[in-house]
Amino acid sequence: MKKDIILSTKGIGKYFYEPVKFKAIDDISFEAYKGEFLTLVGKSGCGKSTLLYCLSTMDTAYEGQLYIGNELITGKKTDELAAIRNRSIGFVFQFHYLLPEFSCLKNVMIPAQKLGKYSYAEIEERAYQKLEALGLKDQALKPASKLSGGQQQRVSIARALINDPDIIMGDEPTGNLDSKNTAIVFDIFKQIAHEYGQTIIAVTHDTDFAKASDRTIELADGKIISHDLKFE
Amino acid sequence: MKKESINVEIARTHIRTRRKQTIVAALGVTIGLSMYIFSSSLMSGFSKYSKTEMAKTIAHVKVYKEDQISKPLYNYADSGMVLISNPRTVTESKNINDPYTLLDKIRQQKYVTYAAPQVNVDMFYNNGESQLKGIGSGVIIADADAMFNIQSTMLAGNLQAIATNLDAVIIGKGVAEKMNVGLDDNITISSSQGIVKVMKIAGIFTTGNKSIDESKCYIHISTAQQFLKKGATYITEIYANIIDDDKSIYYANQLQQLTEYKVEGWETTYADTLSGDKIRSIMGAIIPTVILLVAGFGIYNILNMTIIQKMNDIAILKATGFAGKDIIRIFVMEAVIMGIIGTGLGLGIGAGLIKVLQHVWVGGPSGYFPIYYKLSVFVSAAIMGMVITVGAGFFPALKASRVDPVDIFRK
């Protein structure tokens, strides 16, 4: 089976200057493929989150190159990067980060309204579909702050999916969830990757979660020590 | 949907969920603006009132013969000789030559509303032993009334009496009191030329200005010429009113081209009074501007607080694809909404204050409070209100646009 590269890095490195100069990640080169469920693991402080934020295009202070598709991302202006994130990357964070004043539906709709590809009615329809797929249709009009943690995390997944991005990035997406909700989120991710061909790149310290993903990259002291970690 | 609308929608939601703070921020603008409108209108009302008061006795433009200084008959400057001379005023007569031709010419100008000739006479009022110095204005009453609205200053008697009766006089209230005379009494008037006439008091007026009321009287223009022993073409001054009393200097210069006599705008004549006026209106503008600036800081503060509390939201918006300029738009929009609410209320309350004060009776010659609606005040208030709020919103918005989402997510 031929694998299409959706994201690749060449020699990415990043320094932190506080409290002392220190290289957080060093010479990271890897490729992520279309429809792949990829996890990044490593001990606390190994640089896995730092790497994810470099991949996310939000952190631009790194050396090396980042490609999404065949496009060189490194060196683009922040406004262009914002547009790329809007179009091609969805985010799921550990602390769901919904906008508390808005309803769940609205939270899901906002990135799509920003993209402006569809009419308001179509966006609303699509947002309902995403929420329905995640079992949240009846919660759609509630304020985001009124939902449980697991439900909020599913809303943020719906939000990440609304623009049908090529890549969905997760920073400890299950870090704050109980095992039942973790299982739900995991199933959703797997479905997204395998049925819809979107790529998942998730940072996790949950071994079970990583074990069940397609491929696991392990980092230690800012370097990749395994591109396809096999669990015993 | 359009890109713009989601920014506006977010701004609106922020405002809606923070009603109290929005109202507090807007009220600062409201108070500043209503004070600005109120005091600016008050100042312009006072200026207008004092101008109308002045216009009762002075014309917008005055044409008269200026005193001349004697000049040496021969110019010695070229010959190298030094002439020691003693220059002095050599005005032979205050008369304007051929006044009626000039008057016609002035009346033909499009910007002149009224023009009237006048002959001023220095005189004494006599009643038995008592004597009072005064000035007589010899006028054609119809013209003078049209210009100075003398009718509105009349306390008693009939203005039209001096239109035809050469022996009638209309005296100031102060003159009547000092000379102890009333309507239809006789008064003896003597001029500096030695002419003495017994005249009948046909009316009494008051201008509200004591020194004028105690010296001035109106008489027929021919009577004034008789007092000066002059003929019917002897005119000392021509007064003209123009369409815009704020531009008397400009129009005086225009009229100057018609004649060799001196043309002077009232703003030149009364420059001292007007400069007082100007200082008053500057003071009246400074205080509310300061209030507005404070209100601006209020908005700045509230938006700054909002932004600190909304760091997470800003980070998530940026992560999901909102650019720095979108964030600026959202928060500036919030300032604009606060500004619109504050400005709208401010304009309303300002207008209300004016309406209330217009019905406050001050008494005396001023009557009701001299305060008016002036469109320019409202327009400049609205512009100021919006500029200050947008300015106050811009800096916190800029700060928000610089929030680094990675910093927030990694905490």
Interface residues (C-beta under 8 A of the other chain):
Chain A: S49 Y53 S56 M58 D59 T78 D79 A82 A83 I84 R85 N86 R87 F91 F93 Y97 L98 L99 P100 E101 F102 I110 P111 Q113 K114 L115 G116 S119 Y120 I123 R159 D171
Chain B: M1 K2 K3 S5 I6 E9 I10 T13 H14 R16 T17 N312 D313 A315 I316 L317 K318 A319 T320 G321 F322 A323 G324 K325 D326 D404 P405 V406 F409 R410
